[in-house]
Structure formats: C-alpha cells, structure tokens
Amino acid sequence: MAISLLDDSLTVEICYEDTDSEFEDNICIKFTEDCPREEKIFLADETNIYLTIQQARELADALINAASHSTLSSSGY
C-alpha cells in the first residue's frame, strides 16, 4: 500500500517483509522522498522503519483515533 503526501513529494509504503519473517519486526514503513535536498524531511532518499505486530497495531490505533477526533472536530461535535 502506497500513500502520497506533501504534494506527492513524499511516498509512504507499508508492507509485510516476507524475507524478514524470522524477525519480530517484519512490518516495514518505507518513506521515499522526491524533492530537492533542502526540502527533505529525512536525510536519505529512502528511509525504512521496521515495526513489530504490536507496534504496527498501536500506530494504526493512534492514526484511527486522531482521524476520529479530526472528523468530530470538523463536523461540529
């Protein structure tokens, strides 16, 4: 799954790394930036963060919680 952010200059991909199945942290979040160096968030063109199942679930829950609050705030609740 790939998500484009920041006017398509930042791509976030989330995947299960089958080749790393023996490791506990085998869920990869890959950040790829296509912009001038002075606009980069990360130092490298590609940055990978590996998560455990529990960390991935916590991140997903945090995103859903933030999105729920954002929806509630914008709809006047």
Phi, psi and omega in degrees: 000128179239138179235129177263133181231169174051061181055038178067014178273345179235125177247133178244122177244138179237127181206160172272127180269095182301326181290344179252025186299338180281349179264148179292324181262077185247017174255123187252133168249116183250125177255126178236130182245134177235079181202168178300150184307320183290346178260356185290145174274318179258158180286325183265162175292332179225131179232129180247137174237128181254133184240153170278171177302314182297317179296320179297319178294320178296319177296315178299315179298318179296319178294317179296318179298314179296319179295322178297316178295321179297317178296317179296318181294319183282341180263003175087013179280000000 
